[in-house]
């Protein structure tokens, strides 16, 4: 069997492949439906402006990431960038923050995915321990899928993105045009009527919670060494994936807020 001994990286991923990985990692369905109930409980409503502001702030972060990935197109993300720019100490510090946030993000995703997996198999009424087991099963499935050949992985990611766009955006379109119950003023109403002690506190809480809907767009940079023309393609993938996800999340959140009453949205937090 012939082996690759030239030391040349096999760059088999295109701009579309890199973009879909960023889109799938952020996941508008997982991001939005994981926070919408908590947002409504904490703020009482009117959190849409905070969500939009958070997206703008994340786009500024994405601009920095895009520039870094164009200058240092290597796998490792924040750790490697910090190490290249500031030395070993800065790299260790940046890497520790990056790993901590990734663990928190993946734990939340695994647990939420486990809840949906349990619902799919008819076990939604299980105890907390049962849902944790379902989360572990979900994590195991995802781990196995990450071990398959890159061509199969690309196909699965593309299929997941198509399904997510059709499912989330399609449902949002139906809600917005056929099931809307409120005026657009509902998007800005009721701020501060939740568990937060005041309107400023509610807005800051909404801003912090919204961040979870846009985490993971830097995943494109972790596959830079497998991407064609990484210095040009990876920065585009980082920025475009966040723009795509942001558009879907904003439209979905508006459609849900305008189509359901606050009590129903609050119950999604209890259900999840």
ROFIKE-64804 format. One record per residue: residue number from 1; residue in one letter; x, y, z of N, C-alpha, C in turn. Coordinates in nm, 3 decimals. Layout:
BEGIN
PT|NUM|A|X|Y|Z|X|Y|Z|X|Y|Z
...
//
This chain:
BEGIN
PT|1|X|0.085|-0.120|0.000|0.000|0.000|0.000|0.088|0.125|0.000
PT|2|X|0.060|0.216|-0.091|0.138|0.339|-0.099|0.101|0.432|0.014
PT|3|X|0.200|0.498|0.067|0.176|0.593|0.176|0.226|0.730|0.137
PT|4|X|0.170|0.831|0.199|0.210|0.969|0.171|0.327|1.004|0.262
PT|5|X|0.449|1.008|0.203|0.569|1.035|0.282|0.629|1.171|0.250
PT|6|X|0.558|1.251|0.172|0.613|1.380|0.130|0.598|1.488|0.236
PT|7|X|0.516|1.462|0.336|0.492|1.563|0.439|0.393|1.669|0.397
PT|8|X|0.331|1.651|0.280|0.232|1.747|0.231|0.096|1.715|0.290
PT|9|X|0.029|1.818|0.340|-0.105|1.798|0.397|-0.205|1.767|0.287
PT|10|X|-0.296|1.674|0.315|-0.401|1.640|0.220|-0.520|1.734|0.244
PT|11|X|-0.530|1.834|0.163|-0.636|1.934|0.179|-0.755|1.894|0.092
PT|12|X|-0.852|1.828|0.154|-0.966|1.774|0.080|-1.095|1.852|0.105
PT|13|X|-1.091|1.955|0.190|-1.212|2.030|0.225|-1.219|2.161|0.146
PT|14|X|-1.337|2.192|0.097|-1.361|2.314|0.021|-1.417|2.423|0.112
PT|15|X|-1.441|2.540|0.053|-1.504|2.649|0.128|-1.640|2.606|0.182
PT|16|X|-1.718|2.536|0.099|-1.850|2.491|0.142|-1.840|2.394|0.260
PT|17|X|-1.743|2.300|0.253|-1.725|2.205|0.363|-1.689|2.277|0.492
PT|18|X|-1.598|2.373|0.482|-1.557|2.448|0.600|-1.673|2.531|0.655
PT|19|X|-1.750|2.591|0.566|-1.864|2.672|0.608|-1.970|2.587|0.677
PT|20|X|-1.998|2.469|0.622|-2.100|2.383|0.682|-2.058|2.334|0.820
PT|21|X|-1.928|2.311|0.839|-1.881|2.270|0.971|-1.903|2.382|1.072
PT|22|X|-1.874|2.505|1.032|-1.900|2.619|1.121|-2.048|2.634|1.150
PT|23|X|-2.131|2.620|1.047|-2.276|2.632|1.064|-2.328|2.523|1.156
PT|24|X|-2.284|2.399|1.133|-2.333|2.287|1.214|-2.286|2.297|1.359
PT|25|X|-2.167|2.350|1.381|-2.116|2.363|1.518|-2.195|2.466|1.596
PT|26|X|-2.225|2.580|1.534|-2.307|2.680|1.602|-2.449|2.629|1.618
PT|27|X|-2.506|2.573|1.510|-2.638|2.510|1.510|-2.748|2.603|1.559
PT|28|X|-2.818|2.670|1.467|-2.926|2.760|1.510|-3.037|2.691|1.587
PT|29|X|-3.067|2.566|1.552|-3.172|2.494|1.624|-3.131|2.469|1.768
PT|30|X|-3.011|2.411|1.787|-2.964|2.382|1.923|-2.944|2.511|2.002
PT|31|X|-2.888|2.613|1.937|-2.862|2.738|2.007|-2.987|2.811|2.050
PT|32|X|-3.079|2.832|1.957|-3.198|2.911|1.987|-3.292|2.839|2.083
PT|33|X|-3.322|2.712|2.055|-3.419|2.641|2.138|-3.363|2.608|2.276
PT|34|X|-3.232|2.616|2.291|-3.174|2.596|2.424|-3.186|2.720|2.511
PT|35|X|-3.198|2.839|2.448|-3.198|2.962|2.528|-3.333|3.033|2.534
PT|36|X|-3.424|3.003|2.442|-3.545|3.085|2.432|-3.630|3.078|2.558
PT|37|X|-3.639|2.959|2.619|-3.716|2.947|2.742|-3.651|3.022|2.857
PT|38|X|-3.519|3.007|2.869|-3.445|3.075|2.975|-3.455|3.226|2.958
PT|39|X|-3.443|3.272|2.833|-3.455|3.416|2.806|-3.589|3.470|2.855
PT|40|X|-3.696|3.399|2.823|-3.830|3.447|2.858|-3.852|3.445|3.008
PT|41|X|-3.800|3.342|3.075|-3.815|3.334|3.221|-3.738|3.446|3.290
PT|42|X|-3.615|3.468|3.248|-3.529|3.567|3.315|-3.571|3.710|3.282
PT|43|X|-3.596|3.737|3.155|-3.623|3.875|3.113|-3.772|3.909|3.112
PT|44|X|-3.856|3.810|3.096|-3.999|3.834|3.084|-4.042|3.861|2.941
PT|45|X|-3.947|3.891|2.854|-3.975|3.924|2.714|-3.890|4.042|2.671
PT|46|X|-3.905|4.082|2.547|-3.831|4.198|2.497|-3.682|4.176|2.483
PT|47|X|-3.639|4.051|2.467|-3.496|4.022|2.460|-3.442|4.021|2.317
PT|48|X|-3.528|4.043|2.218|-3.485|4.040|2.078|-3.375|4.143|2.049
PT|49|X|-3.385|4.269|2.097|-3.276|4.364|2.071|-3.141|4.318|2.127
PT|50|X|-3.144|4.253|2.245|-3.019|4.202|2.303|-2.960|4.092|2.215
PT|51|X|-3.047|4.008|2.158|-3.001|3.903|2.068|-2.935|3.963|1.944
PT|52|X|-2.996|4.066|1.887|-2.940|4.132|1.769|-2.807|4.200|1.802
PT|53|X|-2.799|4.266|1.918|-2.674|4.331|1.959|-2.565|4.228|1.982
PT|54|X|-2.601|4.115|2.040|-2.503|4.009|2.064|-2.447|3.957|1.932
PT|55|X|-2.532|3.945|1.830|-2.485|3.901|1.699|-2.385|4.000|1.641
PT|56|X|-2.414|4.130|1.653|-2.321|4.232|1.604|-2.186|4.221|1.675
PT|57|X|-2.190|4.201|1.806|-2.066|4.188|1.884|-1.990|4.062|1.844
PT|58|X|-2.062|3.953|1.819|-1.996|3.830|1.775|-1.936|3.845|1.636
PT|59|X|-1.999|3.926|1.552|-1.942|3.952|1.420|-1.808|4.025|1.431
PT|60|X|-1.795|4.111|1.532|-1.666|4.177|1.556|-1.561|4.074|1.597
PT|61|X|-1.601|3.979|1.682|-1.510|3.871|1.720|-1.473|3.788|1.597
PT|62|X|-1.572|3.758|1.513|-1.547|3.679|1.393|-1.451|3.750|1.299
PT|63|X|-1.457|3.883|1.296|-1.364|3.959|1.212|-1.220|3.938|1.258
PT|64|X|-1.201|3.938|1.390|-1.067|3.913|1.445|-1.023|3.771|1.414
PT|65|X|-1.113|3.674|1.434|-1.080|3.535|1.406|-1.046|3.515|1.257
PT|66|X|-1.122|3.582|1.172|-1.097|3.569|1.028|-0.959|3.623|0.992
PT|67|X|-0.921|3.736|1.051|-0.789|3.793|1.025|-0.679|3.701|1.076
PT|68|X|-0.698|3.646|1.196|-0.598|3.555|1.252|-0.583|3.430|1.166
PT|69|X|-0.695|3.375|1.122|-0.689|3.253|1.042|-0.629|3.278|0.904
PT|70|X|-0.637|3.402|0.856|-0.574|3.433|0.728|-0.423|3.447|0.742
PT|71|X|-0.378|3.489|0.860|-0.235|3.504|0.885|-0.171|3.377|0.939
PT|72|X|-0.248|3.303|1.022|-0.195|3.181|1.085|-0.296|3.068|1.060
PT|73|X|-0.299|3.012|0.939|-0.398|2.909|0.905|-0.357|2.769|0.950
PT|74|X|-0.353|2.749|1.081|-0.316|2.619|1.136|-0.424|2.572|1.233
PT|75|X|-0.430|2.440|1.253|-0.527|2.384|1.346|-0.488|2.422|1.489
PT|76|X|-0.586|2.430|1.575|-0.559|2.463|1.714|-0.631|2.585|1.763
PT|77|X|-0.683|2.665|1.669|-0.766|2.779|1.706|-0.700|2.877|1.800
PT|78|X|-0.773|2.916|1.903|-0.729|3.023|1.993|-0.596|2.990|2.061
PT|79|X|-0.574|2.862|2.093|-0.449|2.824|2.160|-0.328|2.853|2.070
PT|80|X|-0.335|2.804|1.946|-0.221|2.823|1.855|-0.201|2.970|1.820
PT|81|X|-0.310|3.043|1.802|-0.298|3.186|1.770|-0.233|3.262|1.885
PT|82|X|-0.280|3.237|2.007|-0.224|3.305|2.123|-0.077|3.269|2.142
PT|83|X|-0.043|3.143|2.117|0.096|3.100|2.133|0.186|3.165|2.028
PT|84|X|0.137|3.173|1.905|0.215|3.235|1.798|0.237|3.384|1.823
PT|85|X|0.135|3.451|1.875|0.140|3.596|1.892|0.203|3.640|2.024
PT|86|X|0.180|3.563|2.131|0.224|3.607|2.263|0.315|3.514|2.338
PT|87|X|0.351|3.401|2.278|0.440|3.309|2.345|0.367|3.198|2.420
PT|88|X|0.444|3.114|2.489|0.390|2.995|2.555|0.292|3.029|2.666
PT|89|X|0.323|3.132|2.746|0.235|3.169|2.857|0.099|3.216|2.807
PT|90|X|0.101|3.303|2.707|-0.024|3.350|2.649|-0.101|3.236|2.585
PT|91|X|-0.029|3.143|2.522|-0.093|3.028|2.461|-0.161|2.940|2.564
PT|92|X|-0.093|2.917|2.677|-0.151|2.835|2.783|-0.276|2.901|2.840
PT|93|X|-0.268|3.031|2.863|-0.382|3.105|2.917|-0.500|3.102|2.819
PT|94|X|-0.472|3.134|2.693|-0.577|3.132|2.592|-0.634|2.993|2.571
PT|95|X|-0.546|2.892|2.574|-0.592|2.755|2.557|-0.681|2.709|2.670
PT|96|X|-0.647|2.749|2.794|-0.728|2.710|2.910|-0.868|2.769|2.901
PT|97|X|-0.877|2.896|2.861|-1.008|2.960|2.845|-1.086|2.892|2.733
PT|98|X|-1.017|2.863|2.624|-1.082|2.800|2.508|-1.135|2.662|2.544
PT|99|X|-1.053|2.582|2.611|-1.096|2.447|2.649|-1.213|2.452|2.747
PT|100|X|-1.206|2.544|2.843|-1.314|2.556|2.942|-1.447|2.591|2.876
PT|101|X|-1.443|2.688|2.785|-1.567|2.728|2.716|-1.617|2.617|2.625
PT|102|X|-1.524|2.544|2.563|-1.565|2.433|2.476|-1.630|2.321|2.555
PT|103|X|-1.574|2.290|2.673|-1.634|2.188|2.758|-1.775|2.227|2.799
PT|104|X|-1.791|2.353|2.839|-1.925|2.401|2.878|-2.022|2.394|2.761
PT|105|X|-1.975|2.435|2.643|-2.062|2.433|2.525|-2.102|2.291|2.486
PT|106|X|-2.004|2.201|2.482|-2.032|2.064|2.440|-2.116|1.990|2.543
PT|107|X|-2.097|2.020|2.671|-2.180|1.958|2.774|-2.325|1.999|2.757
PT|108|X|-2.347|2.128|2.735|-2.483|2.178|2.712|-2.544|2.115|2.588
PT|109|X|-2.465|2.108|2.480|-2.515|2.050|2.355|-2.547|1.902|2.371
PT|110|X|-2.459|1.829|2.440|-2.482|1.686|2.460|-2.607|1.660|2.543
PT|111|X|-2.626|1.740|2.649|-2.744|1.721|2.734|-2.871|1.755|2.657
PT|112|X|-2.869|1.869|2.586|-2.987|1.908|2.508|-3.015|1.806|2.398
PT|113|X|-2.910|1.759|2.331|-2.928|1.656|2.229|-2.982|1.527|2.288
PT|114|X|-2.938|1.495|2.411|-2.990|1.377|2.478|-3.138|1.387|2.507
PT|115|X|-3.182|1.508|2.545|-3.326|1.531|2.570|-3.405|1.507|2.442
PT|116|X|-3.356|1.562|2.330|-3.427|1.543|2.202|-3.423|1.397|2.159
PT|117|X|-3.311|1.329|2.184|-3.300|1.187|2.150|-3.399|1.105|2.232
PT|118|X|-3.413|1.141|2.359|-3.509|1.072|2.445|-3.652|1.093|2.395
PT|119|X|-3.682|1.216|2.354|-3.816|1.246|2.300|-3.841|1.164|2.174
PT|120|X|-3.738|1.152|2.090|-3.751|1.076|1.965|-3.786|0.930|1.992
PT|121|X|-3.730|0.874|2.098|-3.756|0.734|2.132|-3.866|0.717|2.236
PT|122|X|-3.937|0.827|2.267|-4.053|0.818|2.355|-4.021|0.809|2.502
PT|123|X|-3.905|0.861|2.544|-3.865|0.855|2.686|-3.848|0.994|2.746
PT|124|X|-3.930|1.088|2.703|-3.913|1.227|2.746|-3.946|1.247|2.893
PT|125|X|-4.022|1.157|2.953|-4.064|1.176|3.092|-3.966|1.115|3.192
PT|126|X|-3.846|1.085|3.149|-3.749|1.022|3.236|-3.695|1.116|3.342
PT|127|X|-3.622|1.059|3.438|-3.561|1.137|3.545|-3.436|1.208|3.495
PT|128|X|-3.378|1.290|3.583|-3.256|1.360|3.545|-3.144|1.264|3.510
PT|129|X|-3.131|1.156|3.588|-3.026|1.057|3.560|-3.048|0.991|3.424
PT|130|X|-3.174|0.965|3.391|-3.206|0.904|3.262|-3.167|0.996|3.147
PT|131|X|-3.196|1.125|3.163|-3.162|1.221|3.059|-3.011|1.236|3.044
PT|132|X|-2.938|1.223|3.154|-2.791|1.227|3.146|-2.740|1.107|3.066
PT|133|X|-2.802|0.991|3.087|-2.763|0.871|3.012|-2.792|0.891|2.863
PT|134|X|-2.908|0.949|2.833|-2.939|0.978|2.693|-2.838|1.076|2.635
PT|135|X|-2.795|1.173|2.715|-2.692|1.266|2.670|-2.562|1.196|2.639
PT|136|X|-2.525|1.097|2.723|-2.403|1.020|2.699|-2.415|0.938|2.571
PT|137|X|-2.533|0.882|2.546|-2.557|0.807|2.422|-2.543|0.898|2.301
PT|138|X|-2.602|1.016|2.312|-2.593|1.115|2.204|-2.447|1.152|2.178
PT|139|X|-2.371|1.173|2.285|-2.229|1.208|2.271|-2.151|1.094|2.207
PT|140|X|-2.184|0.970|2.243|-2.117|0.853|2.185|-2.144|0.844|2.035
PT|141|X|-2.268|0.868|1.996|-2.303|0.865|1.854|-2.224|0.970|1.777
PT|142|X|-2.218|1.091|1.832|-2.143|1.199|1.767|-1.995|1.167|1.758
PT|143|X|-1.940|1.102|1.862|-1.799|1.065|1.861|-1.769|0.964|1.751
PT|144|X|-1.856|0.865|1.736|-1.839|0.764|1.632|-1.845|0.828|1.494
PT|145|X|-1.939|0.920|1.475|-1.951|0.988|1.345|-1.827|1.071|1.313
PT|146|X|-1.761|1.122|1.416|-1.639|1.201|1.395|-1.518|1.115|1.360
PT|147|X|-1.531|0.983|1.378|-1.420|0.893|1.350|-1.425|0.833|1.210
PT|148|X|-1.533|0.858|1.137|-1.547|0.799|1.005|-1.459|0.873|0.905
PT|149|X|-1.451|0.819|0.784|-1.369|0.880|0.680|-1.418|1.020|0.648
PT|150|X|-1.326|1.106|0.608|-1.359|1.247|0.587|-1.467|1.265|0.480
PT|151|X|-1.471|1.179|0.379|-1.573|1.192|0.275|-1.713|1.165|0.331
PT|152|X|-1.723|1.064|0.420|-1.851|1.035|0.485|-1.887|1.149|0.579
PT|153|X|-1.787|1.202|0.649|-1.810|1.312|0.743|-1.863|1.435|0.669
PT|154|X|-1.806|1.466|0.553|-1.852|1.580|0.475|-1.998|1.562|0.433
PT|155|X|-2.032|1.439|0.394|-2.170|1.411|0.352|-2.267|1.428|0.468
PT|156|X|-2.229|1.378|0.585|-2.315|1.388|0.703|-2.334|1.534|0.745
PT|157|X|-2.225|1.611|0.743|-2.235|1.752|0.781|-2.325|1.828|0.684
PT|158|X|-2.308|1.803|0.555|-2.391|1.872|0.455|-2.537|1.834|0.473
PT|159|X|-2.564|1.707|0.496|-2.702|1.662|0.517|-2.762|1.728|0.641
PT|160|X|-2.682|1.736|0.747|-2.730|1.799|0.870|-2.762|1.946|0.851
PT|161|X|-2.678|2.016|0.774|-2.702|2.159|0.749|-2.828|2.178|0.667
PT|162|X|-2.845|2.095|0.562|-2.967|2.105|0.480|-3.091|2.080|0.565
PT|163|X|-3.085|1.976|0.649|-3.199|1.943|0.734|-3.229|2.056|0.832
PT|164|X|-3.123|2.117|0.884|-3.141|2.224|0.981|-3.200|2.349|0.917
PT|165|X|-3.152|2.381|0.798|-3.205|2.498|0.728|-3.352|2.479|0.693
PT|166|X|-3.383|2.362|0.636|-3.522|2.334|0.597|-3.612|2.328|0.719
PT|167|X|-3.564|2.258|0.825|-3.645|2.243|0.944|-3.667|2.373|1.019
PT|168|X|-3.558|2.439|1.054|-3.570|2.560|1.137|-3.627|2.677|1.057
PT|169|X|-3.571|2.701|0.939|-3.617|2.815|0.860|-3.757|2.791|0.804
PT|170|X|-3.785|2.666|0.766|-3.918|2.633|0.715|-4.026|2.651|0.820
PT|171|X|-3.999|2.603|0.941|-4.096|2.619|1.051|-4.115|2.767|1.082
PT|172|X|-4.004|2.842|1.082|-4.014|2.986|1.110|-4.099|3.058|1.006
PT|173|X|-4.084|3.021|0.880|-4.166|3.082|0.775|-4.314|3.053|0.796
PT|174|X|-4.346|2.928|0.829|-4.485|2.892|0.854|-4.543|2.971|0.972
PT|175|X|-4.465|2.978|1.080|-4.513|3.051|1.197|-4.532|3.199|1.166
PT|176|X|-4.435|3.256|1.096|-4.437|3.400|1.071|-4.554|3.442|0.980
PT|177|X|-4.581|3.363|0.878|-4.682|3.404|0.780|-4.822|3.349|0.806
PT|178|X|-4.833|3.240|0.882|-4.964|3.178|0.899|-5.011|3.167|1.044
PT|179|X|-4.921|3.180|1.140|-4.961|3.160|1.279|-4.923|3.276|1.370
PT|180|X|-4.892|3.390|1.312|-4.850|3.505|1.393|-4.970|3.561|1.470
PT|181|X|-4.951|3.581|1.601|-5.059|3.627|1.689|-5.038|3.769|1.741
PT|182|X|-4.914|3.819|1.736|-4.882|3.948|1.798|-4.830|4.048|1.696
PT|183|X|-4.837|4.174|1.733|-4.774|4.279|1.653|-4.623|4.276|1.673
PT|184|X|-4.551|4.347|1.587|-4.405|4.350|1.597|-4.357|4.416|1.726
PT|185|X|-4.441|4.494|1.788|-4.404|4.558|1.914|-4.380|4.455|2.024
PT|186|X|-4.431|4.333|2.006|-4.412|4.227|2.105|-4.264|4.193|2.120
PT|187|X|-4.186|4.215|2.016|-4.042|4.185|2.021|-3.969|4.273|2.121
PT|188|X|-4.027|4.387|2.156|-3.961|4.482|2.244|-4.036|4.503|2.375
PT|189|X|-4.141|4.425|2.398|-4.227|4.445|2.515|-4.191|4.350|2.628
PT|190|X|-4.230|4.387|2.749|-4.224|4.304|2.871|-4.083|4.287|2.929
PT|191|X|-3.985|4.362|2.881|-3.850|4.350|2.936|-3.851|4.391|3.083
PT|192|X|-3.793|4.306|3.168|-3.787|4.335|3.311|-3.902|4.279|3.391
PT|193|X|-3.991|4.202|3.328|-4.104|4.143|3.400|-4.079|3.999|3.439
PT|194|X|-3.956|3.952|3.417|-3.921|3.815|3.455|-3.854|3.811|3.592
PT|195|X|-3.764|3.717|3.610|-3.697|3.700|3.740|-3.586|3.802|3.762
PT|196|X|-3.539|3.868|3.656|-3.437|3.972|3.672|-3.495|4.089|3.751
PT|197|X|-3.414|4.152|3.840|-3.467|4.254|3.931|-3.504|4.386|3.865
PT|198|X|-3.450|4.415|3.746|-3.478|4.544|3.681|-3.460|4.530|3.530
PT|199|X|-3.500|4.633|3.457|-3.484|4.630|3.312|-3.337|4.626|3.268
PT|200|X|-3.248|4.710|3.327|-3.107|4.699|3.289|-3.049|4.561|3.317
PT|201|X|-3.085|4.505|3.433|-3.036|4.371|3.467|-3.090|4.268|3.370
PT|202|X|-3.216|4.283|3.332|-3.277|4.190|3.237|-3.209|4.198|3.101
PT|203|X|-3.175|4.320|3.058|-3.109|4.337|2.928|-2.970|4.276|2.930
PT|204|X|-2.895|4.299|3.037|-2.761|4.241|3.048|-2.767|4.089|3.053
PT|205|X|-2.866|4.037|3.125|-2.884|3.892|3.131|-2.918|3.837|2.993
PT|206|X|-3.006|3.908|2.922|-3.043|3.865|2.787|-2.922|3.865|2.694
PT|207|X|-2.835|3.965|2.710|-2.715|3.975|2.628|-2.622|3.858|2.656
PT|208|X|-2.607|3.823|2.784|-2.520|3.711|2.821|-2.575|3.579|2.772
PT|209|X|-2.705|3.559|2.790|-2.768|3.433|2.747|-2.763|3.420|2.595
PT|210|X|-2.779|3.530|2.525|-2.779|3.527|2.378|-2.648|3.475|2.322
PT|211|X|-2.539|3.495|2.396|-2.410|3.449|2.348|-2.405|3.301|2.318
PT|212|X|-2.487|3.224|2.389|-2.488|3.079|2.369|-2.547|3.040|2.234
PT|213|X|-2.621|3.131|2.171|-2.680|3.101|2.040|-2.580|3.116|1.927
PT|214|X|-2.463|3.175|1.955|-2.367|3.204|1.848|-2.228|3.150|1.880
PT|215|X|-2.219|3.047|1.961|-2.088|2.992|1.997|-2.050|2.880|1.901
PT|216|X|-1.926|2.881|1.853|-1.874|2.769|1.775|-1.835|2.801|1.632
PT|217|X|-1.853|2.926|1.588|-1.820|2.959|1.449|-1.671|2.948|1.421
PT|218|X|-1.589|2.946|1.526|-1.445|2.931|1.508|-1.406|2.789|1.470
PT|219|X|-1.503|2.696|1.468|-1.472|2.557|1.432|-1.410|2.547|1.294
PT|220|X|-1.443|2.642|1.207|-1.384|2.641|1.073|-1.232|2.648|1.078
PT|221|X|-1.179|2.719|1.177|-1.034|2.736|1.186|-0.964|2.608|1.230
PT|222|X|-1.035|2.519|1.298|-0.971|2.397|1.348|-0.942|2.297|1.237
PT|223|X|-1.000|2.319|1.119|-0.974|2.229|1.006|-0.898|2.302|0.896
PT|224|X|-0.828|2.409|0.934|-0.755|2.490|0.835|-0.653|2.407|0.758
PT|225|X|-0.588|2.313|0.826|-0.484|2.235|0.761|-0.540|2.131|0.665
PT|226|X|-0.672|2.114|0.663|-0.737|2.021|0.570|-0.816|2.094|0.462
PT|227|X|-0.808|2.227|0.460|-0.889|2.309|0.369|-0.805|2.364|0.255
PT|228|X|-0.859|2.358|0.134|-0.791|2.416|0.018|-0.777|2.568|0.035
PT|229|X|-0.659|2.618|0.001|-0.634|2.763|0.005|-0.684|2.823|0.137
PT|230|X|-0.634|2.768|0.247|-0.686|2.800|0.380|-0.679|2.949|0.413
PT|231|X|-0.576|3.018|0.366|-0.562|3.160|0.399|-0.677|3.244|0.345
PT|232|X|-0.741|3.197|0.240|-0.855|3.270|0.183|-0.988|3.208|0.222
PT|233|X|-0.994|3.076|0.224|-1.122|3.008|0.244|-1.169|3.006|0.390
PT|234|X|-1.077|2.983|0.483|-1.117|2.973|0.624|-1.173|3.105|0.678
PT|235|X|-1.109|3.220|0.653|-1.170|3.346|0.699|-1.310|3.369|0.644
PT|236|X|-1.330|3.337|0.518|-1.463|3.351|0.459|-1.563|3.258|0.528
PT|237|X|-1.520|3.135|0.553|-1.609|3.038|0.617|-1.649|3.083|0.757
PT|238|X|-1.553|3.137|0.832|-1.583|3.184|0.968|-1.689|3.294|0.964
PT|239|X|-1.668|3.391|0.879|-1.759|3.506|0.875|-1.895|3.469|0.816
PT|240|X|-1.894|3.395|0.706|-2.020|3.361|0.639|-2.104|3.265|0.722
PT|241|X|-2.039|3.171|0.792|-2.116|3.076|0.874|-2.188|3.149|0.987
PT|242|X|-2.121|3.247|1.049|-2.187|3.323|1.155|-2.300|3.409|1.098
PT|243|X|-2.279|3.468|0.981|-2.386|3.548|0.919|-2.507|3.461|0.887
PT|244|X|-2.484|3.340|0.836|-2.594|3.250|0.805|-2.670|3.210|0.931
PT|245|X|-2.595|3.167|1.031|-2.658|3.125|1.157|-2.731|3.242|1.221
PT|246|X|-2.667|3.358|1.223|-2.728|3.475|1.283|-2.860|3.512|1.218
PT|247|X|-2.865|3.504|1.085|-2.989|3.536|1.013|-3.100|3.439|1.050
PT|248|X|-3.066|3.310|1.056|-3.166|3.208|1.090|-3.214|3.225|1.233
PT|249|X|-3.121|3.250|1.326|-3.157|3.264|1.467|-3.246|3.386|1.488
PT|250|X|-3.211|3.499|1.427|-3.291|3.620|1.443|-3.433|3.601|1.388
PT|251|X|-3.441|3.542|1.270|-3.574|3.521|1.211|-3.655|3.420|1.291
PT|252|X|-3.592|3.311|1.334|-3.662|3.211|1.415|-3.711|3.269|1.547
PT|253|X|-3.626|3.346|1.613|-3.665|3.403|1.742|-3.781|3.501|1.726
PT|254|X|-3.778|3.579|1.618|-3.889|3.671|1.592|-4.018|3.594|1.563
PT|255|X|-4.007|3.489|1.482|-4.126|3.410|1.448|-4.186|3.343|1.570
PT|256|X|-4.102|3.287|1.657|-4.152|3.221|1.777|-4.215|3.320|1.874
PT|257|X|-4.148|3.434|1.892|-4.201|3.535|1.985|-4.335|3.589|1.939
PT|258|X|-4.351|3.606|1.809|-4.475|3.662|1.755|-4.587|3.559|1.740
PT|259|X|-4.553|3.430|1.753|-4.652|3.325|1.729|-4.701|3.257|1.856
PT|260|X|-4.631|3.275|1.968|-4.670|3.210|2.093|-4.678|3.313|2.205
PT|261|X|-4.758|3.282|2.306|-4.760|3.369|2.423|-4.641|3.338|2.512
PT|262|X|-4.612|3.428|2.604|-4.493|3.415|2.688|-4.498|3.292|2.777
PT|263|X|-4.616|3.254|2.822|-4.628|3.137|2.909|-4.581|3.011|2.838
PT|264|X|-4.618|2.996|2.712|-4.576|2.880|2.634|-4.425|2.878|2.617
PT|265|X|-4.366|2.993|2.589|-4.220|2.999|2.572|-4.148|2.971|2.703
PT|266|X|-4.203|3.016|2.815|-4.142|2.989|2.945|-4.143|2.841|2.975
PT|267|X|-4.247|2.771|2.932|-4.258|2.628|2.960|-4.154|2.547|2.884
PT|268|X|-4.100|2.602|2.775|-3.995|2.531|2.703|-3.870|2.520|2.789
PT|269|X|-3.849|2.617|2.879|-3.736|2.610|2.971|-3.756|2.496|3.069
PT|270|X|-3.878|2.480|3.118|-3.908|2.372|3.213|-3.895|2.237|3.145
PT|271|X|-3.943|2.231|3.018|-3.941|2.105|2.945|-3.800|2.060|2.914
PT|272|X|-3.711|2.158|2.890|-3.574|2.123|2.854|-3.484|2.109|2.974
//
